Amino acid sequence: MDKPASLSDDEYESIEEAITRTAKGRAFLRRYARRMQGAATEEVRGMVDQIQHMLRQQRELSQSVGHIDMLRRELLEMAGSIEQARREVAALQPPDSDSNKFLSATNELDAIVSSTERASLDILNSAERLMDLGNRLRASGADPILCTDIENEVMSIFTACSFQDLTGQRTSKVINALRYIEQRINAMIAIWGIEGVDASPMIGDFVDRRPDAHLLHGPQADGKGVSQGDVDAMFDTPPAAPKVQPPAPEPPPVVAPPASLEPEAAPAHHASQADIDSMFGAPVPLKPASQSDIDALFSAPAPVPLKPASQSDIDALFSAPAPAAPAAPPKPASQSDIDALFSAPASAAPPKPASQSDIDALFASPAPSAPSKSVDQSDIDAMFAAPAPAKAASPPVAPRPAPPPPVARSAPPPVAPKPAPPPAAARPMAPPPARPVPAAVAPRPVAAAAAKPPPAAPPAAAAKAAPAAAPKAALDQSAIDALFG
Amino acid sequence: MKILVVDDYATMRRIVRNLLTQIGFTDVDEAGDGVSALQKLREAKYGLVISDWNMEPMTGLQLLKEIRADNKLNATPFIMVTAESKTENVVAAKEAGVNNYIVKPFNADTLKQKIQAVLGT
């Protein structure tokens, strides 16, 4: 290819002069100059764009470096959080099962259920004995009003005892929730592999700093702690001091054997009184000590006080009424007066008995059968009247409002002070005449019912039917009454 | 009249029995679950069943449905006494044919009134 021919200045000027001689030539030169300027401008603009692009890239790069630093910090924080969580989980799952907090919590709850059940049974036994005594009193001709009061109180005890039912159900729900959480924790442990993770307490963890915190374990489950017999055995252990055989006592002190709650745990070896005395640093008596001497050693209440206080003195200390009162049986008249004042049954009614609403208005008594929420008198009426109309104040439930009953039922039969013998077979389906029911003896809010799942088998409780799992008070009795018309 | 009290919690059965005795019903029998209750119902005649809901293996609702499906038992009055107080529970029990429904906790008055309402006394 040929090289482009070079052009000298003179040649250039001569060519330019030749072109500018004509108008077309000058126009050509102007147009040519404009084109050349545009090309240069475009070239400069492209270069500027490139520079801007490079600057942008540079800026983005520096920003990315900042983002990476931030990301690194975030990752470090996440790693720290995960490590803390692993330690928390490891702390929940200690190597020895005795300090497993979940197991311990569920066992404690089981123990609560068991102990409340035992208490309920004891109370029920006593209440049944009281009821029997009331029946015997009635049969022996005692004041029927008094007998009725006793029976009403016993019935209140019965219904109050049913608290254990609900308590047991709720406790079982808590136990199941704990077990669920424990399962999830175990799953996390399996995923993370907690072995070897330091489970020591971290900053912010609650630490009991009481000096004897390591001794505070709370009540122990059956078989875990020591029995009273074990404790007695620890105190009965012969000390290091030499045994001294006291001379044969003239009258051998008759010491009743201690009523041990767990006699099977009693120690095989029984220390003598001298052994016990020597443990407590008492000098060995030269002559046989009497029981009063032993009592004095242990600061037992003196059998004969120097100045015995009379019952009236004690009563005066407590601003109690006259001491003769407890021995005197309550007079029927005064009892009926008290009953009348505090919503006694109708049987004990004075000549002008106040209505229930009057009494309620006086005492602003809460609803008897809806302890979970306060209800007004109409709610109470709805509960006590057979067909309870649905009212706006009731919970807005009643998805299927029951049709009103065809015939309004009459009010419950009046309470008789003493029940007549039940009719033999006058009406097969009719219940025998009821004993006086605490119509006015304000039925206390009943704790009620039924500790469902036995504490020993909570998983079974979890397997119960779904609707049975939640004793949630969504409806009160009056709303249910409205449903049933 | 013989009443059958069904509850898996013996203390609760004892409480209901005592309350029934106090309000005049002395002929009271007990069952610890729906299965044994159904067996008792088929062996003897009962004028009323007072049953808990949450029991195993047969719940009170299942017992109620079994009773209502049995031609010999379907006229037996049935009162549910339970801590289940959600609307859906009451509706389900009513649809199954329960005669009345008592929410725990309850008292003797409530129990007596529901019995009277169910028996029409």
Interface residues (C-beta under 8 A of the other chain):
Chain A: E117 S120 L121 L124 A127 E128 M131 E151 V154 M155 S156 F158 T159 C161 S162 F163 Q164 D165 L166 G168 Q169 P368 S369 P371 M383 F384 A386 V397 A398 P399 R400 A402 R409 P412 P419 P422 P428 M429 A430 P431 P432 P433 A434 R435 V437 P438 A439 P443 R444 P445 V446 A447 A448 A449 A450 A451 K452 A460 A463 K464 A465 P467 A468 A470 P471 K472 A473 A474 L475 D476 Q477 I480 L483 F484
Chain B: M1 D7 D8 Y9 T11 M12 R14 I15 N18 L19 Q22 I23 G24 F25 T26 G47 D52 W53 N54 E56 T59 L61 V81 T82 A83 E84 S85 K86 T87 E88 N89 V90 V91 A92 K94 N99 N100 Y101 I102 V103 K104 P105 F106 N107 A108 D109 T110 K112 Q113 I115 Q116 A117 L119 G120 T121
